[in-house]
Amino acid sequence: MSDIPQVFGNRPVGVIGASPGGFGTILAQDAWLSVLRTLRMCPWFGARVMVSHAAKVFNEAGELVDETVRGQLRDYLRGFVRFIQAGAAAQ
């Protein structure tokens, strides 16, 4: 427990998810917030990506085939990178 600040403290983190149903990733993402807080990480809340009905978004090989979700991920990653570049890890 005493190593938590050295290992996880102030590290930027983002949470995204995909689920086979309609709401699973919402509950999972919310559940992670208390874990991230306990680990003293620096979560980014600038956007959320919650992919429902993942079987329609990914092909059999696990490749992303939905252009709308691809755009959401692209935007999410751009925002997360800006968050890190703005000094999130230094907070």
PDB file of N, CA, C and O in Angstrom:
ATOM      1  N   MET A   1       0.820  -1.185   0.000  1.00  0.00           N
ATOM      2  CA  MET A   1       0.000   0.000   0.000  1.00  0.00           C
ATOM      3  C   MET A   1       0.868   1.254   0.000  1.00  0.00           C
ATOM      4  O   MET A   1       0.477   2.272  -0.571  1.00  0.00           O
ATOM      5  N   SER A   2       2.025   1.196   0.623  1.00  0.00           N
ATOM      6  CA  SER A   2       2.872   2.387   0.685  1.00  0.00           C
ATOM      7  C   SER A   2       3.518   2.724  -0.659  1.00  0.00           C
ATOM      8  O   SER A   2       4.019   3.834  -0.841  1.00  0.00           O
ATOM      9  N   ASP A   3       3.513   1.783  -1.597  1.00  0.00           N
ATOM     10  CA  ASP A   3       4.092   2.030  -2.921  1.00  0.00           C
ATOM     11  C   ASP A   3       3.105   2.674  -3.890  1.00  0.00           C
ATOM     12  O   ASP A   3       3.492   3.050  -4.996  1.00  0.00           O
ATOM     13  N   ILE A   4       1.857   2.807  -3.502  1.00  0.00           N
ATOM     14  CA  ILE A   4       0.835   3.329  -4.417  1.00  0.00           C
ATOM     15  C   ILE A   4       1.223   4.681  -5.002  1.00  0.00           C
ATOM     16  O   ILE A   4       1.148   4.844  -6.220  1.00  0.00           O
ATOM     17  N   PRO A   5       1.636   5.661  -4.194  1.00  0.00           N
ATOM     18  CA  PRO A   5       1.983   6.962  -4.790  1.00  0.00           C
ATOM     19  C   PRO A   5       3.139   6.886  -5.789  1.00  0.00           C
ATOM     20  O   PRO A   5       3.130   7.589  -6.799  1.00  0.00           O
ATOM     21  N   GLN A   6       4.122   6.048  -5.517  1.00  0.00           N
ATOM     22  CA  GLN A   6       5.266   5.946  -6.420  1.00  0.00           C
ATOM     23  C   GLN A   6       4.911   5.232  -7.722  1.00  0.00           C
ATOM     24  O   GLN A   6       5.430   5.578  -8.783  1.00  0.00           O
ATOM     25  N   VAL A   7       4.049   4.260  -7.645  1.00  0.00           N
ATOM     26  CA  VAL A   7       3.715   3.466  -8.827  1.00  0.00           C
ATOM     27  C   VAL A   7       2.587   4.105  -9.638  1.00  0.00           C
ATOM     28  O   VAL A   7       2.667   4.177 -10.864  1.00  0.00           O
ATOM     29  N   PHE A   8       1.552   4.561  -8.967  1.00  0.00           N
ATOM     30  CA  PHE A   8       0.360   5.044  -9.666  1.00  0.00           C
ATOM     31  C   PHE A   8       0.093   6.536  -9.499  1.00  0.00           C
ATOM     32  O   PHE A   8      -0.593   7.131 -10.330  1.00  0.00           O
ATOM     33  N   GLY A   9       0.609   7.140  -8.463  1.00  0.00           N
ATOM     34  CA  GLY A   9       0.256   8.505  -8.107  1.00  0.00           C
ATOM     35  C   GLY A   9       0.428   9.508  -9.239  1.00  0.00           C
ATOM     36  O   GLY A   9       1.480   9.578  -9.874  1.00  0.00           O
ATOM     37  N   ASN A  10      -0.622  10.280  -9.479  1.00  0.00           N
ATOM     38  CA  ASN A  10      -0.652  11.352 -10.472  1.00  0.00           C
ATOM     39  C   ASN A  10      -0.437  10.904 -11.913  1.00  0.00           C
ATOM     40  O   ASN A  10      -0.187  11.740 -12.781  1.00  0.00           O
ATOM     41  N   ARG A  11      -0.526   9.630 -12.180  1.00  0.00           N
ATOM     42  CA  ARG A  11      -0.398   9.158 -13.561  1.00  0.00           C
ATOM     43  C   ARG A  11      -1.709   9.434 -14.298  1.00  0.00           C
ATOM     44  O   ARG A  11      -2.786   9.139 -13.780  1.00  0.00           O
ATOM     45  N   PRO A  12      -1.620   9.994 -15.497  1.00  0.00           N
ATOM     46  CA  PRO A  12      -2.852  10.224 -16.255  1.00  0.00           C
ATOM     47  C   PRO A  12      -3.465   8.908 -16.702  1.00  0.00           C
ATOM     48  O   PRO A  12      -2.759   7.968 -17.066  1.00  0.00           O
ATOM     49  N   VAL A  13      -4.772   8.856 -16.669  1.00  0.00           N
ATOM     50  CA  VAL A  13      -5.476   7.643 -17.068  1.00  0.00           C
ATOM     51  C   VAL A  13      -6.819   8.038 -17.684  1.00  0.00           C
ATOM     52  O   VAL A  13      -7.471   8.991 -17.258  1.00  0.00           O
ATOM     53  N   GLY A  14      -7.195   7.284 -18.681  1.00  0.00           N
ATOM     54  CA  GLY A  14      -8.497   7.449 -19.298  1.00  0.00           C
ATOM     55  C   GLY A  14      -9.211   6.110 -19.282  1.00  0.00           C
ATOM     56  O   GLY A  14      -8.572   5.058 -19.314  1.00  0.00           O
ATOM     57  N   VAL A  15     -10.517   6.145 -19.233  1.00  0.00           N
ATOM     58  CA  VAL A  15     -11.297   4.911 -19.178  1.00  0.00           C
ATOM     59  C   VAL A  15     -12.268   4.899 -20.354  1.00  0.00           C
ATOM     60  O   VAL A  15     -13.043   5.835 -20.554  1.00  0.00           O
ATOM     61  N   ILE A  16     -12.208   3.828 -21.119  1.00  0.00           N
ATOM     62  CA  ILE A  16     -13.158   3.608 -22.207  1.00  0.00           C
ATOM     63  C   ILE A  16     -13.662   2.180 -22.077  1.00  0.00           C
ATOM     64  O   ILE A  16     -13.094   1.391 -21.322  1.00  0.00           O
ATOM     65  N   GLY A  17     -14.701   1.845 -22.790  1.00  0.00           N
ATOM     66  CA  GLY A  17     -15.196   0.490 -22.679  1.00  0.00           C
ATOM     67  C   GLY A  17     -16.094   0.090 -23.828  1.00  0.00           C
ATOM     68  O   GLY A  17     -16.622   0.926 -24.561  1.00  0.00           O
ATOM     69  N   ALA A  18     -16.248  -1.211 -23.962  1.00  0.00           N
ATOM     70  CA  ALA A  18     -17.160  -1.794 -24.945  1.00  0.00           C
ATOM     71  C   ALA A  18     -17.860  -2.956 -24.270  1.00  0.00           C
ATOM     72  O   ALA A  18     -17.266  -3.672 -23.463  1.00  0.00           O
ATOM     73  N   SER A  19     -19.114  -3.136 -24.604  1.00  0.00           N
ATOM     74  CA  SER A  19     -19.866  -4.236 -24.011  1.00  0.00           C
ATOM     75  C   SER A  19     -20.781  -4.859 -25.053  1.00  0.00           C
ATOM     76  O   SER A  19     -21.140  -4.210 -26.036  1.00  0.00           O
ATOM     77  N   PRO A  20     -21.157  -6.107 -24.844  1.00  0.00           N
ATOM     78  CA  PRO A  20     -22.050  -6.756 -25.796  1.00  0.00           C
ATOM     79  C   PRO A  20     -23.480  -6.226 -25.694  1.00  0.00           C
ATOM     80  O   PRO A  20     -24.244  -6.310 -26.656  1.00  0.00           O
ATOM     81  N   GLY A  21     -23.838  -5.690 -24.551  1.00  0.00           N
ATOM     82  CA  GLY A  21     -25.186  -5.183 -24.350  1.00  0.00           C
ATOM     83  C   GLY A  21     -25.248  -3.675 -24.481  1.00  0.00           C
ATOM     84  O   GLY A  21     -24.378  -3.049 -25.088  1.00  0.00           O
ATOM     85  N   GLY A  22     -26.278  -3.112 -23.910  1.00  0.00           N
ATOM     86  CA  GLY A  22     -26.504  -1.693 -24.052  1.00  0.00           C
ATOM     87  C   GLY A  22     -25.930  -0.822 -22.953  1.00  0.00           C
ATOM     88  O   GLY A  22     -25.718   0.371 -23.171  1.00  0.00           O
ATOM     89  N   PHE A  23     -25.663  -1.390 -21.752  1.00  0.00           N
ATOM     90  CA  PHE A  23     -25.288  -0.534 -20.629  1.00  0.00           C
ATOM     91  C   PHE A  23     -24.084  -1.018 -19.824  1.00  0.00           C
ATOM     92  O   PHE A  23     -23.677  -0.330 -18.888  1.00  0.00           O
ATOM     93  N   GLY A  24     -23.509  -2.146 -20.138  1.00  0.00           N
ATOM     94  CA  GLY A  24     -22.442  -2.724 -19.326  1.00  0.00           C
ATOM     95  C   GLY A  24     -21.234  -1.830 -19.140  1.00  0.00           C
ATOM     96  O   GLY A  24     -20.673  -1.779 -18.045  1.00  0.00           O
ATOM     97  N   THR A  25     -20.827  -1.137 -20.162  1.00  0.00           N
ATOM     98  CA  THR A  25     -19.633  -0.316 -20.053  1.00  0.00           C
ATOM     99  C   THR A  25     -19.852   0.920 -19.187  1.00  0.00           C
ATOM    100  O   THR A  25     -18.903   1.427 -18.587  1.00  0.00           O
ATOM    101  N   ILE A  26     -21.078   1.407 -19.113  1.00  0.00           N
ATOM    102  CA  ILE A  26     -21.363   2.550 -18.241  1.00  0.00           C
ATOM    103  C   ILE A  26     -21.102   2.160 -16.792  1.00  0.00           C
ATOM    104  O   ILE A  26     -20.435   2.890 -16.060  1.00  0.00           O
ATOM    105  N   LEU A  27     -21.620   1.024 -16.385  1.00  0.00           N
ATOM    106  CA  LEU A  27     -21.436   0.562 -15.014  1.00  0.00           C
ATOM    107  C   LEU A  27     -19.975   0.250 -14.725  1.00  0.00           C
ATOM    108  O   LEU A  27     -19.475   0.565 -13.645  1.00  0.00           O
ATOM    109  N   ALA A  28     -19.292  -0.362 -15.673  1.00  0.00           N
ATOM    110  CA  ALA A  28     -17.885  -0.699 -15.483  1.00  0.00           C
ATOM    111  C   ALA A  28     -17.031   0.558 -15.362  1.00  0.00           C
ATOM    112  O   ALA A  28     -16.153   0.628 -14.503  1.00  0.00           O
ATOM    113  N   GLN A  29     -17.279   1.545 -16.208  1.00  0.00           N
ATOM    114  CA  GLN A  29     -16.499   2.778 -16.142  1.00  0.00           C
ATOM    115  C   GLN A  29     -16.730   3.492 -14.814  1.00  0.00           C
ATOM    116  O   GLN A  29     -15.782   3.982 -14.200  1.00  0.00           O
ATOM    117  N   ASP A  30     -17.963   3.551 -14.375  1.00  0.00           N
ATOM    118  CA  ASP A  30     -18.253   4.186 -13.094  1.00  0.00           C
ATOM    119  C   ASP A  30     -17.581   3.445 -11.941  1.00  0.00           C
ATOM    120  O   ASP A  30     -17.112   4.076 -10.994  1.00  0.00           O
ATOM    121  N   ALA A  31     -17.529   2.127 -12.009  1.00  0.00           N
ATOM    122  CA  ALA A  31     -16.902   1.335 -10.960  1.00  0.00           C
ATOM    123  C   ALA A  31     -15.398   1.607 -10.862  1.00  0.00           C
ATOM    124  O   ALA A  31     -14.824   1.533  -9.776  1.00  0.00           O
ATOM    125  N   TRP A  32     -14.767   1.918 -11.981  1.00  0.00           N
ATOM    126  CA  TRP A  32     -13.328   2.188 -11.976  1.00  0.00           C
ATOM    127  C   TRP A  32     -12.963   3.489 -11.266  1.00  0.00           C
ATOM    128  O   TRP A  32     -11.836   3.624 -10.791  1.00  0.00           O
ATOM    129  N   LEU A  33     -13.870   4.437 -11.181  1.00  0.00           N
ATOM    130  CA  LEU A  33     -13.543   5.742 -10.609  1.00  0.00           C
ATOM    131  C   LEU A  33     -13.044   5.649  -9.173  1.00  0.00           C
ATOM    132  O   LEU A  33     -12.087   6.334  -8.812  1.00  0.00           O
ATOM    133  N   SER A  34     -13.667   4.824  -8.353  1.00  0.00           N
ATOM    134  CA  SER A  34     -13.205   4.686  -6.969  1.00  0.00           C
ATOM    135  C   SER A  34     -11.831   4.008  -6.909  1.00  0.00           C
ATOM    136  O   SER A  34     -11.024   4.322  -6.035  1.00  0.00           O
ATOM    137  N   VAL A  35     -11.568   3.089  -7.827  1.00  0.00           N
ATOM    138  CA  VAL A  35     -10.255   2.437  -7.879  1.00  0.00           C
ATOM    139  C   VAL A  35      -9.177   3.452  -8.249  1.00  0.00           C
ATOM    140  O   VAL A  35      -8.118   3.496  -7.624  1.00  0.00           O
ATOM    141  N   LEU A  36      -9.449   4.258  -9.256  1.00  0.00           N
ATOM    142  CA  LEU A  36      -8.477   5.266  -9.697  1.00  0.00           C
ATOM    143  C   LEU A  36      -8.226   6.290  -8.591  1.00  0.00           C
ATOM    144  O   LEU A  36      -7.095   6.734  -8.395  1.00  0.00           O
ATOM    145  N   ARG A  37      -9.271   6.657  -7.881  1.00  0.00           N
ATOM    146  CA  ARG A  37      -9.131   7.593  -6.761  1.00  0.00           C
ATOM    147  C   ARG A  37      -8.250   6.980  -5.673  1.00  0.00           C
ATOM    148  O   ARG A  37      -7.369   7.656  -5.141  1.00  0.00           O
ATOM    149  N   THR A  38      -8.476   5.720  -5.341  1.00  0.00           N
ATOM    150  CA  THR A  38      -7.684   5.027  -4.326  1.00  0.00           C
ATOM    151  C   THR A  38      -6.222   4.944  -4.737  1.00  0.00           C
ATOM    152  O   THR A  38      -5.331   5.073  -3.897  1.00  0.00           O
ATOM    153  N   LEU A  39      -5.972   4.731  -6.017  1.00  0.00           N
ATOM    154  CA  LEU A  39      -4.601   4.647  -6.526  1.00  0.00           C
ATOM    155  C   LEU A  39      -3.963   6.027  -6.699  1.00  0.00           C
ATOM    156  O   LEU A  39      -2.784   6.130  -7.038  1.00  0.00           O
ATOM    157  N   ARG A  40      -4.736   7.074  -6.468  1.00  0.00           N
ATOM    158  CA  ARG A  40      -4.278   8.459  -6.565  1.00  0.00           C
ATOM    159  C   ARG A  40      -3.822   8.821  -7.980  1.00  0.00           C
ATOM    160  O   ARG A  40      -2.868   9.574  -8.178  1.00  0.00           O
ATOM    161  N   MET A  41      -4.528   8.267  -8.939  1.00  0.00           N
ATOM    162  CA  MET A  41      -4.224   8.554 -10.333  1.00  0.00           C
ATOM    163  C   MET A  41      -4.905   9.856 -10.744  1.00  0.00           C
ATOM    164  O   MET A  41      -5.670  10.433  -9.972  1.00  0.00           O
ATOM    165  N   CYS A  42      -4.627  10.306 -11.944  1.00  0.00           N
ATOM    166  CA  CYS A  42      -5.155  11.565 -12.453  1.00  0.00           C
ATOM    167  C   CYS A  42      -6.066  11.265 -13.652  1.00  0.00           C
ATOM    168  O   CYS A  42      -5.624  11.334 -14.799  1.00  0.00           O
ATOM    169  N   PRO A  43      -7.339  10.932 -13.386  1.00  0.00           N
ATOM    170  CA  PRO A  43      -8.228  10.583 -14.497  1.00  0.00           C
ATOM    171  C   PRO A  43      -8.621  11.777 -15.336  1.00  0.00           C
ATOM    172  O   PRO A  43      -8.773  12.893 -14.839  1.00  0.00           O
ATOM    173  N   TRP A  44      -8.783  11.514 -16.629  1.00  0.00           N
ATOM    174  CA  TRP A  44      -9.239  12.537 -17.562  1.00  0.00           C
ATOM    175  C   TRP A  44     -10.740  12.377 -17.732  1.00  0.00           C
ATOM    176  O   TRP A  44     -11.222  11.291 -18.056  1.00  0.00           O
ATOM    177  N   PHE A  45     -11.468  13.441 -17.516  1.00  0.00           N
ATOM    178  CA  PHE A  45     -12.921  13.418 -17.628  1.00  0.00           C
ATOM    179  C   PHE A  45     -13.415  14.234 -18.813  1.00  0.00           C
ATOM    180  O   PHE A  45     -14.591  14.594 -18.871  1.00  0.00           O
ATOM    181  N   GLY A  46     -12.534  14.527 -19.751  1.00  0.00           N
ATOM    182  CA  GLY A  46     -12.897  15.364 -20.889  1.00  0.00           C
ATOM    183  C   GLY A  46     -13.845  14.713 -21.876  1.00  0.00           C
ATOM    184  O   GLY A  46     -14.508  15.410 -22.643  1.00  0.00           O
ATOM    185  N   ALA A  47     -13.922  13.405 -21.873  1.00  0.00           N
ATOM    186  CA  ALA A  47     -14.813  12.691 -22.791  1.00  0.00           C
ATOM    187  C   ALA A  47     -14.987  11.260 -22.293  1.00  0.00           C
ATOM    188  O   ALA A  47     -14.225  10.775 -21.457  1.00  0.00           O
ATOM    189  N   ARG A  48     -15.986  10.615 -22.817  1.00  0.00           N
ATOM    190  CA  ARG A  48     -16.197   9.197 -22.502  1.00  0.00           C
ATOM    191  C   ARG A  48     -16.464   8.464 -23.808  1.00  0.00           C
ATOM    192  O   ARG A  48     -17.110   8.989 -24.714  1.00  0.00           O
ATOM    193  N   VAL A  49     -15.956   7.246 -23.887  1.00  0.00           N
ATOM    194  CA  VAL A  49     -16.279   6.374 -25.012  1.00  0.00           C
ATOM    195  C   VAL A  49     -16.922   5.139 -24.425  1.00  0.00           C
ATOM    196  O   VAL A  49     -16.291   4.382 -23.687  1.00  0.00           O
ATOM    197  N   MET A  50     -18.187   4.942 -24.761  1.00  0.00           N
ATOM    198  CA  MET A  50     -18.955   3.800 -24.274  1.00  0.00           C
ATOM    199  C   MET A  50     -19.557   3.104 -25.485  1.00  0.00           C
ATOM    200  O   MET A  50     -20.555   3.563 -26.040  1.00  0.00           O
ATOM    201  N   VAL A  51     -18.959   2.018 -25.885  1.00  0.00           N
ATOM    202  CA  VAL A  51     -19.391   1.293 -27.078  1.00  0.00           C
ATOM    203  C   VAL A  51     -20.365   0.196 -26.663  1.00  0.00           C
ATOM    204  O   VAL A  51     -19.982  -0.776 -26.011  1.00  0.00           O
ATOM    205  N   SER A  52     -21.604   0.362 -27.043  1.00  0.00           N
ATOM    206  CA  SER A  52     -22.613  -0.659 -26.783  1.00  0.00           C
ATOM    207  C   SER A  52     -22.723  -1.574 -27.998  1.00  0.00           C
ATOM    208  O   SER A  52     -22.371  -1.194 -29.114  1.00  0.00           O
ATOM    209  N   HIS A  53     -23.214  -2.778 -27.760  1.00  0.00           N
ATOM    210  CA  HIS A  53     -23.430  -3.759 -28.835  1.00  0.00           C
ATOM    211  C   HIS A  53     -22.148  -3.940 -29.661  1.00  0.00           C
ATOM    212  O   HIS A  53     -22.144  -3.772 -30.880  1.00  0.00           O
ATOM    213  N   ALA A  54     -21.083  -4.282 -28.970  1.00  0.00           N
ATOM    214  CA  ALA A  54     -19.752  -4.371 -29.573  1.00  0.00           C
ATOM    215  C   ALA A  54     -19.684  -5.341 -30.756  1.00  0.00           C
ATOM    216  O   ALA A  54     -18.845  -5.170 -31.640  1.00  0.00           O
ATOM    217  N   ALA A  55     -20.533  -6.333 -30.786  1.00  0.00           N
ATOM    218  CA  ALA A  55     -20.504  -7.288 -31.904  1.00  0.00           C
ATOM    219  C   ALA A  55     -20.803  -6.618 -33.238  1.00  0.00           C
ATOM    220  O   ALA A  55     -20.424  -7.130 -34.291  1.00  0.00           O
ATOM    221  N   LYS A  56     -21.478  -5.482 -33.198  1.00  0.00           N
ATOM    222  CA  LYS A  56     -21.786  -4.758 -34.431  1.00  0.00           C
ATOM    223  C   LYS A  56     -20.672  -3.785 -34.806  1.00  0.00           C
ATOM    224  O   LYS A  56     -20.647  -3.273 -35.925  1.00  0.00           O
ATOM    225  N   VAL A  57     -19.760  -3.531 -33.887  1.00  0.00           N
ATOM    226  CA  VAL A  57     -18.720  -2.513 -34.060  1.00  0.00           C
ATOM    227  C   VAL A  57     -17.379  -3.135 -34.448  1.00  0.00           C
ATOM    228  O   VAL A  57     -16.563  -2.503 -35.119  1.00  0.00           O
ATOM    229  N   PHE A  58     -17.160  -4.379 -34.021  1.00  0.00           N
ATOM    230  CA  PHE A  58     -15.920  -5.106 -34.302  1.00  0.00           C
ATOM    231  C   PHE A  58     -16.236  -6.321 -35.159  1.00  0.00           C
ATOM    232  O   PHE A  58     -17.307  -6.917 -35.040  1.00  0.00           O
ATOM    233  N   ASN A  59     -15.287  -6.686 -36.031  1.00  0.00           N
ATOM    234  CA  ASN A  59     -15.492  -7.884 -36.841  1.00  0.00           C
ATOM    235  C   ASN A  59     -15.013  -9.124 -36.089  1.00  0.00           C
ATOM    236  O   ASN A  59     -14.606  -9.034 -34.930  1.00  0.00           O
ATOM    237  N   GLU A  60     -15.061 -10.260 -36.738  1.00  0.00           N
ATOM    238  CA  GLU A  60     -14.675 -11.529 -36.110  1.00  0.00           C
ATOM    239  C   GLU A  60     -13.216 -11.541 -35.639  1.00  0.00           C
ATOM    240  O   GLU A  60     -12.878 -12.243 -34.686  1.00  0.00           O
ATOM    241  N   ALA A  61     -12.366 -10.780 -36.295  1.00  0.00           N
ATOM    242  CA  ALA A  61     -10.947 -10.717 -35.929  1.00  0.00           C
ATOM    243  C   ALA A  61     -10.688  -9.690 -34.827  1.00  0.00           C
ATOM    244  O   ALA A  61      -9.544  -9.495 -34.415  1.00  0.00           O
ATOM    245  N   GLY A  62     -11.749  -9.030 -34.349  1.00  0.00           N
ATOM    246  CA  GLY A  62     -11.592  -8.033 -33.300  1.00  0.00           C
ATOM    247  C   GLY A  62     -11.199  -6.658 -33.804  1.00  0.00           C
ATOM    248  O   GLY A  62     -10.811  -5.796 -33.016  1.00  0.00           O
ATOM    249  N   GLU A  63     -11.294  -6.444 -35.106  1.00  0.00           N
ATOM    250  CA  GLU A  63     -10.926  -5.158 -35.705  1.00  0.00           C
ATOM    251  C   GLU A  63     -12.121  -4.208 -35.689  1.00  0.00           C
ATOM    252  O   GLU A  63     -13.253  -4.608 -35.961  1.00  0.00           O
ATOM    253  N   LEU A  64     -11.855  -2.976 -35.374  1.00  0.00           N
ATOM    254  CA  LEU A  64     -12.885  -1.955 -35.362  1.00  0.00           C
ATOM    255  C   LEU A  64     -13.340  -1.666 -36.788  1.00  0.00           C
ATOM    256  O   LEU A  64     -12.523  -1.315 -37.639  1.00  0.00           O
ATOM    257  N   VAL A  65     -14.632  -1.810 -37.057  1.00  0.00           N
ATOM    258  CA  VAL A  65     -15.147  -1.603 -38.407  1.00  0.00           C
ATOM    259  C   VAL A  65     -16.182  -0.474 -38.475  1.00  0.00           C
ATOM    260  O   VAL A  65     -16.634  -0.124 -39.565  1.00  0.00           O
ATOM    261  N   ASP A  66     -16.551   0.081 -37.362  1.00  0.00           N
ATOM    262  CA  ASP A  66     -17.554   1.144 -37.320  1.00  0.00           C
ATOM    263  C   ASP A  66     -16.870   2.507 -37.378  1.00  0.00           C
ATOM    264  O   ASP A  66     -16.103   2.861 -36.483  1.00  0.00           O
ATOM    265  N   GLU A  67     -17.148   3.265 -38.428  1.00  0.00           N
ATOM    266  CA  GLU A  67     -16.488   4.560 -38.624  1.00  0.00           C
ATOM    267  C   GLU A  67     -16.901   5.597 -37.588  1.00  0.00           C
ATOM    268  O   GLU A  67     -16.098   6.460 -37.234  1.00  0.00           O
ATOM    269  N   THR A  68     -18.115   5.532 -37.102  1.00  0.00           N
ATOM    270  CA  THR A  68     -18.553   6.467 -36.067  1.00  0.00           C
ATOM    271  C   THR A  68     -17.750   6.263 -34.785  1.00  0.00           C
ATOM    272  O   THR A  68     -17.269   7.224 -34.184  1.00  0.00           O
ATOM    273  N   VAL A  69     -17.611   5.025 -34.380  1.00  0.00           N
ATOM    274  CA  VAL A  69     -16.832   4.719 -33.177  1.00  0.00           C
ATOM    275  C   VAL A  69     -15.360   5.040 -33.409  1.00  0.00           C
ATOM    276  O   VAL A  69     -14.684   5.526 -32.502  1.00  0.00           O
ATOM    277  N   ARG A  70     -14.864   4.780 -34.593  1.00  0.00           N
ATOM    278  CA  ARG A  70     -13.475   5.121 -34.919  1.00  0.00           C
ATOM    279  C   ARG A  70     -13.246   6.626 -34.720  1.00  0.00           C
ATOM    280  O   ARG A  70     -12.225   7.028 -34.161  1.00  0.00           O
ATOM    281  N   GLY A  71     -14.181   7.445 -35.170  1.00  0.00           N
ATOM    282  CA  GLY A  71     -14.083   8.887 -34.982  1.00  0.00           C
ATOM    283  C   GLY A  71     -14.147   9.277 -33.508  1.00  0.00           C
ATOM    284  O   GLY A  71     -13.419  10.167 -33.068  1.00  0.00           O
ATOM    285  N   GLN A  72     -15.013   8.616 -32.747  1.00  0.00           N
ATOM    286  CA  GLN A  72     -15.107   8.886 -31.311  1.00  0.00           C
ATOM    287  C   GLN A  72     -13.789   8.563 -30.617  1.00  0.00           C
ATOM    288  O   GLN A  72     -13.323   9.324 -29.769  1.00  0.00           O
ATOM    289  N   LEU A  73     -13.197   7.442 -30.978  1.00  0.00           N
ATOM    290  CA  LEU A  73     -11.902   7.061 -30.390  1.00  0.00           C
ATOM    291  C   LEU A  73     -10.800   8.038 -30.776  1.00  0.00           C
ATOM    292  O   LEU A  73      -9.965   8.403 -29.947  1.00  0.00           O
ATOM    293  N   ARG A  74     -10.800   8.455 -32.021  1.00  0.00           N
ATOM    294  CA  ARG A  74      -9.806   9.421 -32.494  1.00  0.00           C
ATOM    295  C   ARG A  74      -9.917  10.719 -31.691  1.00  0.00           C
ATOM    296  O   ARG A  74      -8.911  11.253 -31.225  1.00  0.00           O
ATOM    297  N   ASP A  75     -11.135  11.218 -31.534  1.00  0.00           N
ATOM    298  CA  ASP A  75     -11.347  12.447 -30.771  1.00  0.00           C
ATOM    299  C   ASP A  75     -10.968  12.272 -29.302  1.00  0.00           C
ATOM    300  O   ASP A  75     -10.373  13.157 -28.688  1.00  0.00           O
ATOM    301  N   TYR A  76     -11.322  11.125 -28.758  1.00  0.00           N
ATOM    302  CA  TYR A  76     -10.991  10.830 -27.369  1.00  0.00           C
ATOM    303  C   TYR A  76      -9.473  10.851 -27.164  1.00  0.00           C
ATOM    304  O   TYR A  76      -8.971  11.481 -26.233  1.00  0.00           O
ATOM    305  N   LEU A  77      -8.760  10.160 -28.039  1.00  0.00           N
ATOM    306  CA  LEU A  77      -7.307  10.093 -27.911  1.00  0.00           C
ATOM    307  C   LEU A  77      -6.648  11.456 -28.097  1.00  0.00           C
ATOM    308  O   LEU A  77      -5.676  11.770 -27.410  1.00  0.00           O
ATOM    309  N   ARG A  78      -7.154  12.250 -28.997  1.00  0.00           N
ATOM    310  CA  ARG A  78      -6.620  13.610 -29.169  1.00  0.00           C
ATOM    311  C   ARG A  78      -6.793  14.419 -27.891  1.00  0.00           C
ATOM    312  O   ARG A  78      -5.874  15.115 -27.460  1.00  0.00           O
ATOM    313  N   GLY A  79      -7.961  14.326 -27.292  1.00  0.00           N
ATOM    314  CA  GLY A  79      -8.202  15.047 -26.044  1.00  0.00           C
ATOM    315  C   GLY A  79      -7.335  14.539 -24.913  1.00  0.00           C
ATOM    316  O   GLY A  79      -6.821  15.326 -24.119  1.00  0.00           O
ATOM    317  N   PHE A  80      -7.169  13.226 -24.832  1.00  0.00           N
ATOM    318  CA  PHE A  80      -6.342  12.641 -23.773  1.00  0.00           C
ATOM    319  C   PHE A  80      -4.880  13.051 -23.937  1.00  0.00           C
ATOM    320  O   PHE A  80      -4.202  13.331 -22.948  1.00  0.00           O
ATOM    321  N   VAL A  81      -4.398  13.086 -25.155  1.00  0.00           N
ATOM    322  CA  VAL A  81      -3.024  13.530 -25.412  1.00  0.00           C
ATOM    323  C   VAL A  81      -2.855  14.990 -24.990  1.00  0.00           C
ATOM    324  O   VAL A  81      -1.846  15.344 -24.379  1.00  0.00           O
ATOM    325  N   ARG A  82      -3.829  15.834 -25.308  1.00  0.00           N
ATOM    326  CA  ARG A  82      -3.762  17.240 -24.880  1.00  0.00           C
ATOM    327  C   ARG A  82      -3.739  17.345 -23.353  1.00  0.00           C
ATOM    328  O   ARG A  82      -3.021  18.173 -22.794  1.00  0.00           O
ATOM    329  N   PHE A  83      -4.519  16.513 -22.693  1.00  0.00           N
ATOM    330  CA  PHE A  83      -4.561  16.460 -21.236  1.00  0.00           C
ATOM    331  C   PHE A  83      -3.177  16.131 -20.675  1.00  0.00           C
ATOM    332  O   PHE A  83      -2.717  16.766 -19.726  1.00  0.00           O
ATOM    333  N   ILE A  84      -2.530  15.153 -21.257  1.00  0.00           N
ATOM    334  CA  ILE A  84      -1.193  14.756 -20.810  1.00  0.00           C
ATOM    335  C   ILE A  84      -0.187  15.880 -21.107  1.00  0.00           C
ATOM    336  O   ILE A  84       0.632  16.228 -20.256  1.00  0.00           O
ATOM    337  N   GLN A  85      -0.256  16.434 -22.306  1.00  0.00           N
ATOM    338  CA  GLN A  85       0.680  17.493 -22.674  1.00  0.00           C
ATOM    339  C   GLN A  85       0.505  18.736 -21.811  1.00  0.00           C
ATOM    340  O   GLN A  85       1.458  19.491 -21.618  1.00  0.00           O
ATOM    341  N   ALA A  86      -0.690  18.957 -21.294  1.00  0.00           N
ATOM    342  CA  ALA A  86      -0.957  20.125 -20.446  1.00  0.00           C
ATOM    343  C   ALA A  86      -0.392  19.919 -19.039  1.00  0.00           C
ATOM    344  O   ALA A  86      -0.486  20.807 -18.192  1.00  0.00           O
ATOM    345  N   GLY A  87       0.183  18.764 -18.800  1.00  0.00           N
ATOM    346  CA  GLY A  87       0.834  18.527 -17.514  1.00  0.00           C
ATOM    347  C   GLY A  87       0.022  17.751 -16.520  1.00  0.00           C
ATOM    348  O   GLY A  87       0.208  17.914 -15.314  1.00  0.00           O
ATOM    349  N   ALA A  88      -0.877  16.908 -16.988  1.00  0.00           N
ATOM    350  CA  ALA A  88      -1.712  16.121 -16.076  1.00  0.00           C
ATOM    351  C   ALA A  88      -0.878  15.297 -15.114  1.00  0.00           C
ATOM    352  O   ALA A  88      -1.228  15.176 -13.940  1.00  0.00           O
ATOM    353  N   ALA A  89       0.219  14.729 -15.594  1.00  0.00           N
ATOM    354  CA  ALA A  89       1.048  13.877 -14.738  1.00  0.00           C
ATOM    355  C   ALA A  89       1.763  14.682 -13.656  1.00  0.00           C
ATOM    356  O   ALA A  89       2.163  14.123 -12.634  1.00  0.00           O
ATOM    357  N   ALA A  90       1.923  15.966 -13.865  1.00  0.00           N
ATOM    358  CA  ALA A  90       2.634  16.800 -12.895  1.00  0.00           C
ATOM    359  C   ALA A  90       1.722  17.295 -11.777  1.00  0.00           C
ATOM    360  O   ALA A  90       2.200  17.870 -10.798  1.00  0.00           O
ATOM    361  N   GLN A  91       0.400  17.077 -11.914  1.00  0.00           N
ATOM    362  CA  GLN A  91      -0.537  17.591 -10.918  1.00  0.00           C
ATOM    363  C   GLN A  91      -0.464  16.831  -9.632  1.00  0.00           C
ATOM    364  O   GLN A  91      -1.192  17.141  -8.689  1.00  0.00           O
TER     365      GLN A  91
END
